Amino acid sequence: MNTPTELAPGLVVRGFTPPLGLADFRLAAFDMDSTLINIECIDEIAAAAGKKEEVAAITEAAMRGEITDFKDSLRRRLALLKGVPTTALDQVLAGRLKFNPGARELCAALKAAGLKLVLVSGGFTFFTRFVASELGMDYVRSNELEIADGALTGGLVMQAWGEICDGEEKRRMMLQCAAEIGAEPRQCIAVGDGANDLPMMGAAGLSVAFHAKPKVREQAMVAINAGGLDRLLSLLA
């Protein structure tokens, strides 16, 4: 593993010397929860059911890579949300969800440079639709909560591509979108914070860990450990 270099407080690079040419990249794929936004949406939904501590403990273990089967961890958490009214989703969106510092600025700069943006999330379409619209995402993949009689069933809706967007699906979606625009994996940027982001980060030409779990920081080419997402722009020319 290449030795990390701290260029500035909270900004670490590994395996390259900045700046990289922004023109060398054509696509950027982003995780959502705790990357583009400040919360883990599933944990905040759980709060409405009085089960935040239990659900958040599973989320944390999954993001750290201590639970290696993301699909199983998600199903376990969803089961605890059975019966939560859909009004809880509205409450989270209106009262808890905020964009992380620099998210809007980074996405705007990448779009202005001609990159396509991909949102790939193990979270839920209820939230990714809003985030994608606000940030101008070109492609989105996430999980669809199953709802019946105004409440969560504890399950997900099967979509054309599958049921659960896990780490491998994030990687596959990023590479599929790249292929659609005629881009190579080396022309992709992947940004995330949890263990389920590592597959796509490993396939991209530039991997970025944002306020990430230790396992992710250790494997990323760029680790932003302090400040906003737009700090990435200081490494691109």
N, C-alpha and C positions, 0 to 999 in steps of 0.2 A: 504494500500500500504506500502510495506517495506521501511524503511528509507534508502535513498541513502548514500553511503560512497565514498568519494573521496580518492582513493588510492594514486594518484599522480596528478599533475596538468593536468586537462582535461581528466582524466580517472575515471569514476564513476561506481560503481557496486551497485546492489540492489538485496537483497534476497538471497545472498549466500556469502560464504567466499572463496576467491581464495586460491590455484589454483584448477581448475576442471581437471579431468582426460581426456586428449585428447582421450585416448583409449575408453572412454565412448560414443564417437560420431562417426557416420558413414557417415553422409551427411551434407553438408553445402549449403544453398541456398542464393543467392545474388541478390539483385536489381542491376541495371546497372547505370542509370543516377544519377549523384551526389553521387554515392556510389563507384562503381568500377572505374568510370570515372569522369572527372572534370566538365562536362557540362550536361545540359538538351538538348538532341539532337533536340527535336522539337522546342525549343526556337531559336537554332542556324539556323535551316532550315528557320524559320520565318524571321530571320534577312535578308536572301536573298530576301525576298519579301517585306522588309521594314515594317514588322508587328511584329517585335520582342517584342516591349513593350506591345502590346495588348495580344499576345499569352503568354508571360512570366507572365503577371498578372494572367491569368487563371491557368497556371501551379503552380504558387506560392500558390494560394488559394486552389488548389486541394491537394497539398503536405502538406499544413498546416491542412487539414481536414475541411476547411471552405466551400468547395464545396464537398458534401458527395457522389455525383454520379460521380465516376471517368469516367465511360463510356460516360456520357453526356459531361463532361468537355473535354474529348479527341475528341469527335465528333465536338464540337464547335471550338476547336483549329485546327483540320484538315480542316474544312471548310474554314478557313482563308488561308490555304496553297494551295488551288486549283489553278492550273496553274503554280506553282513553278517548274522550270525545274529540272530534275534529276541531273544535274551538281551541283546543290546546295548540294546534299548529298555527292558527292565526295569532295567538298570543305570543308564541315564540318569534314569529316573523315580525310582528309589530313592536314587540317590547324587548327582545333579547338580541336579535341578529344585527350585527354591525360589521361593516367592512374593516378588515385589518388595515393599518396604516400603509400607504403606498400601493394598495391593491389597484385602485382606480388609475393611479398615475402610471404604474407599470403596464397594465393592460392597454391603456390609451397609447403609450409610447410604442409598444410592440405592434399594435394595429396600424399606427401611423407609418411604421417601417415596413408594412406589408405582410406581417406574419398572420397566419390563421390561428385562432385561439380555440382550445378544446377544454371543456370542463368535464372531468371524469371523477365521479364521486361515489363513495360507498354510502352516501346519504340519500336524500329523498327528493323526488321530482317537485314536490310542493315548494321546496326551497331553491332547488337548482334552476327552476324556471325564472324565479325572481333574480337570482344572482347572474344568470346568463344574460338576461335582458339588460340589467344595469351595466354590465361590463362589456357587452357587445360580443359575446362568445359566438363562434361560428358552428361549433358542434357541442353536443351535450350527451352524456350518458350517466344515468343514475337509477336508483331503485324506486319503484312505484308502490306506495303503501296501499294495502287492501283496506277498503272501507265498506262497512255495512251498517245501515241504520244510524248514520251519523257518528260512528265510532270506529276506532281501529280494531281490526280482527286479530292482530298479532301476526299477520302474514303479509306477503308481497304479491303483486300481480305479475304473472309471467308476461314478458315482453318478447318482441320478435327475436332479439339477440340472446335472451335468457332471463333468468330471474334475479340474480345477484351480481352487482358490479364489484368484484373483488380485485385484488392486485393484478391477477392475470388478465382480467377483462379490461382493466385500465390500460395495461400495456398493449393489448390487442387493439383497443380503440384508438390509442395514439398512433400506432403503426398503420392502422387502416386509414385513418384520416390523412396521414402523411402520404400514403400511396395514392390516395384520391387526388392529391394536388401535385403528384409527381416529385415528392420530396423523399430524401433518404433519411434513415434514422439519425445519422450524424447531424442532420439539419433541424433536429427537434430539441426543444428545451422542455424539461419536465420538472415541475415544482410541487413539493409536498412536505409533509411533516411526520407521517406515520409509516409503520412497517409495510402496510399494504400499498404504499407508493413506491417501494423499492423496485418492483419489477419494471415499471415504466421508466423510472429514473435510471436503471441499469441499461435500458435499451436506447436512451437518448444521448445525443451528442454533448449535452450540457445538463447536469443534474444539480438541482438547487434544493437545499433543505432550509425551510423557514421555521425558526423557533421550534426545531424538531426534536424528536426523541433521540437519545444518544446513539442508538443503532443506525439511525438515518443520517445524523450529522457525520458519523464516522465514514460513511460510504459516499457521501455527496461530494461533487467537485466544488460546490460553493455552499457554505453554511452561513446563513444570516441569523445570528444569534441575538442581535440587538437591533433596534430600529425597524424600519418598514421594508416592505417588499421592493420598493423602488430603489433600494440600495443596489440591486442587481444591475441597474443601468450604469452604475459607475464602473462596471467591469466590461462594458460593451462599448464599442466604438463604431 
